[in-house]
Amino acid sequence: MDSNFKKIIPFIKPYQSNVVWNVIFNILYALFSTLSFIALIPMMNVLFDTTEKVTKEPIYESIWDIAKFGKDYLYYYITLLSDNNGPQYALILVVAIVIVTFFFKNIFNYLASNHLMHLKNGVLKDLRNAMYNKIVNLPISYYSEKRKGDIMARMLGDVNEVQNSFFSILELIVKEPMTILFTISAMLAISFKLTLFVFIFIPVSGILISKIGKSLRSKSEQVQYENGHLISIVEESLSGLKVVKSYNAEASFKQKFNDSVTRVLKLSNSIGKKNNLATPLSEFLGIITICVLLWFGGKMVLVDKLPNGKALLDSAKFLAYMGLAYNILTPAKSISKASYSVKSGLAAAQRVFDVLEVKNEITNKENAIKKATFEDKISIQNINFRYEDENVLKDFSLDIKKGQTVALVGQSGSGKSTIANLLTRFYDVNEGTVAIDGIEIKDLNLQSLRGLIGLVTQDSILFNDTIKANISLGKVDATDEEIIEALKIANAFEFVNELPKGIYTNIGDSGNKLSGGQKQRLSIARAVLKNPPIMILDEATSALDTESEKFVQIALENMMQNRTSIVIAHRLSTIQKADLIVVMKKGKIVEQGTHEELIHLDGTYNKLVTMQSLE
């Protein structure tokens, strides 16, 4: 059994009743599919006036003779009807039997398909939920190595492929094989000799089709990977459309997209050729078998005779036999198609489980401590941190006392933002400890830790929703009054109040209906409403113009009152009032003190201030 099939079984378990009923109804469908052709024999016997006369009512003896009893009882009743009422009434009976068998065949097919639908849609829902939960829970580091488009392709395209293709296996192992089994049983009962030819057709067809489909799974994996690359190009093009246009790079991106689409086309055509060959090949092999059966069967009906002079095979049985033989072609074709679908579904399942099985290193410990308040200090002791092979922080130590505003400054790449990522446990330190009130943050419940911290980043990350929904992200039950108060503190109420629907105004994709300064103030309002005891401001004003910066700076000062704040700053004018300024260079602290103390030192900080004052 394929390992991916084993992995998907837990997703099937909640719908096992649907699986059971699907199997039951598929077996009944296969049974009545066969009976619908067998029912043609008495009908044709009545039409050709060759009905076997049974004048004595048969007696039921045991379950092993139930088929013979049923046949004898039917012919007894046909004989009775023909003798008493005429052959037309017997014909009405056998026609009704044919209608009933076809009715039950189709009703069971509908019921089987209905349960399969509930199974497929239920597993699709659960797989999507599992994928989304995993995607949201995975650490930030995972996405620094992966294309977002590829993750989206796995989440949407591959999960759909599992739904559409993978569950063909139920038809592959139940519906079609049972139809073939019942049909061949009936054919053996009618003529053992003729059925030998059918046994030659099925293995030959299976060998040829399996040879064609050998490379299908690897090509399916390639096309799914390429689809992920394609979505990545679209996502990057839309995200960076301004840059693409301003650098006249449309032609380059169009070429990149066209190359990817061409690769998808070639792979899809290659897969399609093999898929398309399955049906005509199996049908052609089937027709050859039918023709051979027609020749041998026709000879048995027309030429070969029994010792009593009767034909070796009567015409009604032969016609029903040919119908049964043709009835094998449909499930044989379905099996070949389903085998292709299963290969494609297994390739998609592999890509889905590659994500679901990623080990998340940043998780809650067993019995992790829940902490709702911040009482004393944040202690960072002798930490080292590496991005892959690059050392970003080296033997870094810092204490941040409750109520302090501590600023981290330094050139790009000095490790300032890494401190914010480590405090929020977006990443874990390689060596050393980070503790809050003496408790190492690895021992704290993750939700509890992040509940203590508010984060305002350089990029104002807003969502395509109302202002209220964006601000209340950390406090979903916030009242309108609380949101308005947060907006006032963030120096944002004035412009929000002028919008057509106030806090109920939709701000568009990534808040693009607003200016940079307005978006940043909404980010600050979101942090204010959350009201955490620790605030991290990661270059919150560096992307703003001078006027917007003044508004945002006032908002930041309002927010930082009576709060422990860690300010990561590029513009040194924004942190002169900080209680402690920590100057960093290549992952180490080179100076620390107040603004005045550092100016008097006439060192790195003073050089940075001088350089910025000359800008």
C-alpha positions in Angstrom: 0.0 0.0 0.0 1.3 3.5 -0.9 2.5 5.5 2.1 0.4 8.5 1.0 -2.7 6.3 1.0 -1.9 5.3 4.6 -1.5 9.0 5.5 -4.9 9.9 4.2 -6.7 7.2 6.1 -7.1 9.4 9.3 -8.9 12.0 7.1 -11.3 9.3 5.9 -12.1 7.9 9.3 -14.8 10.5 10.2 -16.6 9.5 7.1 -16.2 5.8 7.4 -20.0 5.3 7.3 -20.0 6.9 3.9 -17.2 4.5 2.8 -19.2 1.5 4.1 -22.4 2.6 2.4 -20.6 3.4 -0.8 -19.1 -0.1 -0.9 -22.5 -1.7 -0.1 -24.3 0.3 -2.8 -21.5 -0.3 -5.3 -21.8 -4.1 -4.8 -25.6 -3.9 -5.2 -25.1 -1.8 -8.4 -22.7 -4.4 -9.8 -25.2 -7.2 -8.9 -28.2 -5.4 -10.6 -26.0 -4.3 -13.5 -25.4 -8.1 -14.2 -29.1 -9.0 -13.5 -30.3 -6.3 -15.9 -28.7 -8.3 -18.8 -29.7 -11.7 -17.5 -33.3 -10.4 -17.3 -33.1 -10.1 -21.1 -32.9 -13.9 -21.5 -36.5 -14.7 -20.5 -37.8 -11.6 -22.4 -36.1 -12.8 -25.6 -37.3 -16.4 -25.0 -40.9 -15.1 -24.8 -40.3 -13.1 -28.0 -38.8 -16.0 -29.9 -41.3 -18.5 -28.4 -38.4 -20.6 -27.0 -39.4 -20.4 -23.3 -38.5 -23.4 -21.3 -41.9 -24.9 -20.2 -42.1 -25.5 -16.4 -45.6 -26.9 -15.5 -44.8 -28.0 -11.9 -44.3 -25.3 -9.2 -40.7 -25.6 -8.0 -40.0 -26.3 -4.3 -37.4 -24.2 -2.4 -34.8 -26.6 -0.9 -31.7 -24.6 0.3 -29.9 -21.3 -0.2 -27.4 -23.0 -2.5 -30.1 -23.7 -5.0 -31.6 -20.3 -4.8 -30.5 -19.3 -8.4 -32.1 -22.5 -9.9 -35.2 -22.0 -7.8 -35.6 -18.4 -8.9 -35.1 -19.3 -12.6 -37.5 -22.3 -12.4 -40.1 -20.2 -10.5 -39.9 -17.4 -13.1 -40.3 -19.9 -16.0 -43.2 -21.6 -14.2 -45.0 -18.3 -13.8 -44.3 -17.4 -17.5 -45.7 -20.8 -18.6 -48.7 -20.2 -16.4 -49.4 -16.7 -17.8 -48.9 -17.9 -21.4 -51.2 -20.8 -21.1 -54.0 -19.0 -19.2 -53.8 -15.4 -20.6 -51.7 -15.5 -23.7 -48.0 -14.7 -24.5 -48.5 -11.0 -24.4 -49.1 -11.1 -20.6 -45.9 -13.1 -20.1 -44.1 -10.5 -22.2 -45.5 -7.7 -19.9 -44.1 -9.6 -16.9 -40.5 -10.1 -18.3 -40.4 -6.5 -19.6 -41.4 -5.3 -16.1 -38.6 -7.5 -14.6 -36.1 -5.8 -17.0 -37.4 -2.3 -16.0 -37.1 -3.2 -12.3 -33.6 -4.5 -12.6 -32.4 -1.4 -14.5 -34.2 0.8 -12.0 -32.4 -0.7 -9.0 -29.1 -0.7 -10.9 -29.4 3.1 -11.4 -30.8 3.9 -7.9 -27.9 2.0 -6.3 -25.4 3.8 -8.6 -27.0 7.2 -7.4 -26.8 6.2 -3.7 -23.2 5.0 -4.1 -22.2 8.3 -5.8 -24.0 10.3 -3.2 -22.0 8.8 -0.3 -18.8 9.2 -2.3 -19.6 12.8 -2.8 -20.0 13.3 1.0 -16.7 11.5 1.6 -14.8 13.5 -1.0 -16.2 16.9 0.1 -15.7 16.1 3.8 -12.1 15.0 3.3 -11.5 18.1 1.1 -12.8 20.4 3.9 -10.7 18.6 6.6 -7.5 18.6 4.4 -8.0 22.3 3.7 -8.4 23.1 7.4 -5.4 20.9 8.3 -3.3 22.7 5.6 -4.4 26.2 6.7 -3.8 25.4 10.4 -0.3 24.1 9.5 0.5 27.1 7.3 -0.5 29.5 10.0 1.3 27.6 12.8 4.6 27.1 10.9 7.4 29.4 12.0 8.3 32.5 10.0 11.6 30.9 9.2 9.8 28.3 7.0 8.5 30.9 4.6 11.9 32.6 4.2 12.9 29.4 2.2 9.6 28.8 0.3 7.7 30.4 -2.4 4.3 31.7 -1.3 2.8 30.7 -4.7 4.0 27.1 -4.2 2.3 26.9 -0.8 -0.9 28.4 -2.3 -0.8 25.8 -5.1 -0.5 23.0 -2.6 -3.3 24.5 -0.5 -5.7 24.9 -3.4 -4.7 22.9 -6.5 -3.1 19.8 -4.9 -5.8 19.4 -2.3 -8.4 19.6 -5.1 -6.5 17.0 -7.1 -6.5 14.7 -4.1 -10.3 15.1 -3.9 -10.9 14.7 -7.6 -8.4 11.9 -8.4 -7.5 10.0 -5.2 -11.0 8.7 -4.4 -11.2 7.0 -7.8 -9.6 4.2 -5.8 -13.0 3.3 -4.4 -14.1 2.6 -7.9 -10.8 0.9 -8.7 -11.2 -1.6 -5.9 -14.9 -2.0 -5.4 -17.4 -0.8 -8.1 -15.8 -1.8 -11.3 -14.1 -5.1 -10.1 -17.4 -6.2 -8.5 -19.2 -5.4 -11.8 -16.6 -7.5 -13.7 -16.8 -10.3 -11.1 -20.6 -10.6 -11.2 -20.7 -10.3 -15.0 -18.0 -13.0 -15.5 -19.9 -15.3 -13.0 -23.0 -14.9 -15.2 -21.0 -15.4 -18.4 -19.4 -18.6 -16.9 -22.9 -19.9 -16.1 -24.1 -19.3 -19.6 -20.9 -20.6 -21.4 -17.6 -21.6 -19.9 -16.0 -22.1 -23.3 -16.7 -18.5 -24.5 -15.7 -16.9 -21.3 -12.1 -18.3 -21.7 -11.6 -15.6 -24.4 -12.6 -12.9 -21.9 -9.9 -14.1 -19.5 -7.4 -13.5 -22.2 -8.6 -10.0 -22.9 -8.5 -8.6 -19.3 -4.8 -9.4 -18.4 -3.5 -8.3 -21.9 -5.4 -5.0 -21.6 -4.2 -4.5 -18.0 -0.5 -5.1 -18.9 -0.6 -2.7 -21.9 -2.3 0.0 -19.9 0.0 -0.3 -16.9 3.1 0.0 -19.2 1.7 3.3 -20.6 1.0 4.7 -17.2 4.4 4.0 -15.6 5.8 7.5 -15.9 2.5 9.3 -15.1 3.1 9.9 -11.4 6.5 11.6 -11.9 5.1 13.8 -14.7 2.1 14.7 -12.4 4.6 15.8 -9.7 6.4 17.9 -12.2 3.3 19.6 -13.5 2.1 20.3 -9.9 5.5 21.8 -9.0 5.4 24.0 -12.1 1.8 25.1 -11.2 3.2 26.3 -7.9 6.0 28.2 -9.7 3.3 29.8 -12.0 1.2 31.0 -9.0 4.4 32.4 -7.5 5.1 34.5 -10.6 1.5 35.9 -10.5 1.7 36.6 -6.8 5.1 38.4 -7.1 3.9 40.3 -10.2 0.8 41.6 -8.3 2.8 42.4 -5.1 5.5 44.3 -6.9 3.4 45.8 -9.8 4.7 49.3 -9.2 8.3 48.2 -9.4 7.6 46.1 -12.5 6.0 49.0 -14.3 8.4 51.7 -13.1 11.4 49.6 -14.3 9.7 48.7 -17.6 10.1 45.1 -16.7 6.7 44.0 -18.0 8.3 42.1 -21.0 10.7 40.3 -18.6 7.9 39.1 -16.3 5.7 38.2 -19.3 8.5 36.1 -20.7 9.0 34.4 -17.3 5.3 33.7 -17.1 5.1 32.5 -20.7 8.1 30.1 -20.1 6.4 28.6 -17.1 3.0 28.3 -18.9 4.8 26.6 -21.8 6.4 24.0 -19.5 3.0 23.3 -17.9 1.6 22.9 -21.5 4.2 20.4 -22.5 3.8 18.4 -19.3 0.0 18.5 -19.4 0.0 17.4 -23.1 2.4 14.5 -22.2 0.1 13.4 -19.4 -3.0 14.0 -21.5 -1.7 11.8 -24.3 -1.4 8.9 -21.9 -4.7 9.5 -20.3 -6.4 9.8 -23.7 -4.8 6.6 -24.9 -6.3 4.5 -22.0 -9.9 4.6 -23.2 -9.5 3.9 -26.9 -6.9 1.2 -26.2 -9.1 -0.6 -23.8 -12.2 -0.2 -26.1 -10.2 -1.4 -29.1 -9.1 -4.5 -27.2 -12.6 -5.0 -26.0 -14.1 -4.8 -29.5 -11.5 -7.4 -30.7 -12.7 -9.7 -27.9 -16.4 -9.0 -28.8 -15.7 -9.8 -32.5 -13.9 -13.1 -31.5 -16.9 -13.9 -29.2 -19.3 -13.1 -32.0 -17.5 -15.6 -34.3 -17.2 -18.4 -31.8 -20.6 -17.8 -30.2 -22.3 -17.5 -33.6 -20.8 -20.8 -34.6 -22.1 -22.4 -31.4 -25.6 -21.0 -32.1 -25.7 -21.8 -35.9 -23.4 -24.7 -36.5 -22.4 -26.7 -33.4 -25.1 -29.1 -32.2 -25.8 -31.2 -29.2 -26.5 -35.0 -29.6 -30.2 -34.3 -29.4 -29.9 -31.9 -32.4 -30.3 -28.7 -30.4 -27.8 -25.8 -30.8 -24.9 -25.8 -28.5 -25.9 -22.4 -27.3 -29.5 -21.0 -27.7 -29.9 -17.6 -29.4 -31.5 -15.8 -26.4 -28.6 -16.7 -24.1 -26.1 -15.8 -26.7 -27.5 -12.3 -27.1 -27.6 -11.8 -23.4 -24.1 -13.1 -23.2 -22.9 -10.6 -25.8 -24.6 -7.8 -23.7 -22.7 -9.1 -20.6 -19.4 -9.2 -22.5 -19.9 -5.6 -23.7 -20.9 -4.7 -20.0 -17.3 -5.6 -19.0 -15.8 -2.9 -21.4 -17.2 0.0 -19.4 -15.7 -1.0 -16.0 -12.5 -2.1 -17.7 -12.2 1.4 -19.2 -13.1 3.0 -15.9 -10.4 0.9 -14.1 -7.8 2.1 -16.6 -8.9 5.8 -16.1 -9.1 5.4 -12.3 -5.6 4.0 -12.2 -4.3 7.1 -13.9 -6.3 9.3 -11.6 -5.0 7.5 -8.5 -1.4 8.1 -9.7 -2.1 11.8 -10.2 -3.9 11.9 -6.8 -0.9 10.2 -5.1 1.5 12.7 -6.5 -0.7 15.6 -5.3 -1.1 13.9 -1.9 2.7 13.7 -1.6 3.0 17.5 -2.0 0.2 18.1 0.5 1.8 15.8 3.1 5.2 17.4 2.5 3.7 20.5 4.2 1.6 18.7 6.8 4.6 16.7 8.0 7.0 19.7 8.4 8.2 19.6 12.0 7.4 22.9 13.8 10.3 23.6 16.1 8.5 26.6 17.7 5.7 25.1 19.7 4.3 25.0 23.3 6.1 22.8 25.7 4.1 20.3 27.7 2.5 22.2 30.7 3.7 25.5 29.3 3.3 28.4 31.7 0.5 30.9 31.1 1.4 34.4 32.1 -1.0 37.4 31.9 1.1 40.2 33.5 4.6 41.7 33.2 6.0 42.6 36.6 9.8 43.1 36.6 12.1 42.9 33.5 13.0 41.2 30.2 16.4 39.5 30.5 18.4 38.6 27.4 21.5 36.7 28.4 24.5 35.6 26.3 22.4 34.8 23.2 23.8 33.7 19.9 21.7 33.5 16.8 22.4 32.4 13.2 20.4 32.6 10.0 21.6 29.5 8.3 25.5 29.9 8.5 25.5 33.7 9.2 26.0 34.9 12.7 23.6 37.7 13.4 23.9 38.1 17.2 27.0 37.2 19.2 27.0 36.8 22.9 24.4 39.5 23.2 23.1 40.5 26.7 20.6 43.1 27.8 18.1 43.8 30.6 15.0 45.8 30.0 13.2 46.9 33.2 9.5 47.4 33.5 8.4 50.9 32.4 11.6 51.6 30.5 11.8 52.7 26.9 14.8 51.1 25.3 16.0 52.0 21.8 18.1 49.7 19.6 20.1 51.6 17.0 22.7 50.8 14.5 23.4 50.3 10.8 21.4 47.8 8.7 22.3 44.2 9.4 23.5 44.9 13.0 20.8 42.6 14.4 18.2 45.1 15.7 15.1 43.5 14.2 16.4 40.0 15.1 15.9 41.0 18.8 12.2 41.7 18.1 11.9 38.3 16.2 13.4 36.5 19.2 11.3 38.2 21.9 8.1 37.2 20.0 9.5 33.7 19.3 9.2 34.0 15.6 12.6 32.4 15.8 14.4 30.6 18.7 17.9 31.5 19.9 20.7 29.0 19.1 22.4 29.6 22.5 21.6 31.7 25.6 18.3 32.6 27.2 15.5 35.1 26.8 13.4 35.5 29.9 10.4 37.5 31.1 10.2 38.0 34.9 12.7 35.2 35.3 10.7 32.7 33.2 12.5 31.6 30.0 10.1 32.4 27.1 10.5 28.8 25.7 8.7 27.7 28.9 5.9 30.2 28.4 2.7 29.3 26.5 3.1 30.9 23.0 -0.3 32.6 23.0 0.3 33.8 26.5 3.8 35.2 25.5 2.5 37.0 22.4 -0.5 38.3 24.4 2.0 40.3 26.5 3.6 41.9 23.4 2.3 44.5 20.9 4.1 44.7 17.6 4.2 47.6 15.2 6.4 47.0 12.1 7.8 49.1 9.4 5.4 47.5 6.9 1.8 48.4 7.9 0.2 45.0 7.5 -3.6 45.5 7.1 -6.3 43.3 5.6 -9.0 43.8 3.0 -11.7 44.5 5.6 -13.2 47.4 7.6 -11.1 49.6 9.8 -13.0 48.2 12.8 -12.1 44.6 11.8 -8.4 45.5 11.3 -8.1 47.3 14.6 -10.0 44.7 16.7 -7.7 41.9 15.5 -6.3 41.4 19.0 -9.5 42.1 20.8 -12.4 40.8 18.7 -15.1 41.8 21.2 -14.0 45.5 21.4 -16.8 48.0 21.3 -17.0 50.9 18.9 -16.2 53.3 21.8 -13.0 51.3 22.6 -11.9 51.4 19.0 -12.6 55.2 18.7 -10.5 55.7 21.9 -7.6 53.7 20.4 -7.9 55.7 17.2 -7.6 59.0 19.2 -4.5 57.7 21.0 -3.0 56.7 17.7 -3.7 60.2 16.3 -5.9 58.6 13.6 -9.5 59.4 14.6 -9.6 62.7 12.6 -9.0 61.1 9.2 -11.1 58.0 10.0 -14.0 60.2 11.1 -14.0 61.9 7.7 -14.3 58.6 5.8 -17.8 57.8 4.3 -18.6 55.0 6.8 -16.2 55.9 9.6 -14.8 52.8 11.2 -17.0 50.6 9.0 -15.1 51.8 5.8 -13.4 49.0 3.9 -9.8 49.9 3.3 -9.1 47.7 0.3 -6.3 45.1 -0.3 -3.5 45.7 2.1 -5.2 49.0 3.1 -4.2 50.5 -0.3 -7.1 53.1 -0.1 -5.1 54.9 2.6 -1.8 56.7 2.7 1.3 55.3 4.3 1.0 57.5 7.4 -2.7 56.6 7.8 -2.0 52.9 7.5 0.8 53.1 10.1 -1.5 55.0 12.5 -4.1 52.2 12.1 -1.4 49.7 13.0 -0.6 51.7 16.1 -4.3 51.9 17.0 -4.5 48.1 16.7 -1.6 47.7 19.2 -3.2 50.3 21.5 -6.5 48.4 21.6 -4.7 45.2 22.4 -3.2 47.1 25.4 -0.1 44.9 26.0 2.4 45.7 28.8 5.3 45.3 26.3 5.4 47.2 23.0 7.9 46.5 20.2 8.2 49.2 17.5 10.3 47.9 14.6 11.3 50.9 12.6 7.7 52.1 12.7 8.4 55.5 11.1 11.2 54.8 8.7 9.0 54.5 5.6 7.1 57.7 6.2 7.5 61.3 5.0 8.3 64.1 7.5 4.7 65.2 7.9 3.4 61.7 8.4 6.2 60.9 10.7 5.2 63.8 13.0 1.7 62.5 13.3 2.9 58.9 13.9 5.5 60.0 16.4 2.9 61.8 18.5 0.8 58.5 18.3 3.8 56.5 19.4 4.6 58.7 22.3 0.9 58.5 23.4 1.0 54.7 23.2 4.3 54.3 25.0 3.2 56.1 28.1 3.2 53.8 31.2 4.4 51.0 29.0 7.6 49.0 28.6 8.8 49.8 25.0 11.5 48.4 22.8 12.1 50.8 19.9 14.1 49.7 16.9 14.9 52.9 15.1 16.7 54.1 12.0 15.8 57.7 12.4 17.6 58.7 15.6 15.4 61.9 16.1 12.6 59.6 17.2 14.4 58.0 20.1 16.2 60.9 21.9 13.8 60.6 24.9 14.5 56.9 25.4 15.6 55.8 28.9 18.3 53.6 27.4 19.8 53.7 23.9 21.7 50.5 22.8 24.0 50.9 19.9 24.7 47.7 17.9 27.2 46.8 15.4 27.5 43.3 13.7 25.4 41.6 16.4 27.2 43.1 19.4 26.5 46.0 21.7 29.2 48.7 21.2 27.7 51.5 23.3 24.7 52.1 25.6 23.3 55.0 27.7 21.0 58.0 27.3 21.1 60.3 24.3 23.2 62.9 26.2 25.6 60.3 27.6 26.2 58.8 24.2 26.8 62.2 22.6 29.4 63.0 25.2 31.1 59.7 24.5 31.7 60.9 21.0 31.7 57.4 19.6 29.6 55.4 17.2 26.3 56.9 18.2 27.5 60.5 17.9 28.8 59.6 14.4 25.4 58.3 13.5 23.6 61.4 14.8 26.1 63.7 12.9 25.6 61.8 9.7 21.8 62.0 10.0 21.9 65.7 10.8 23.8 66.3 7.6 21.3 64.4 5.5 
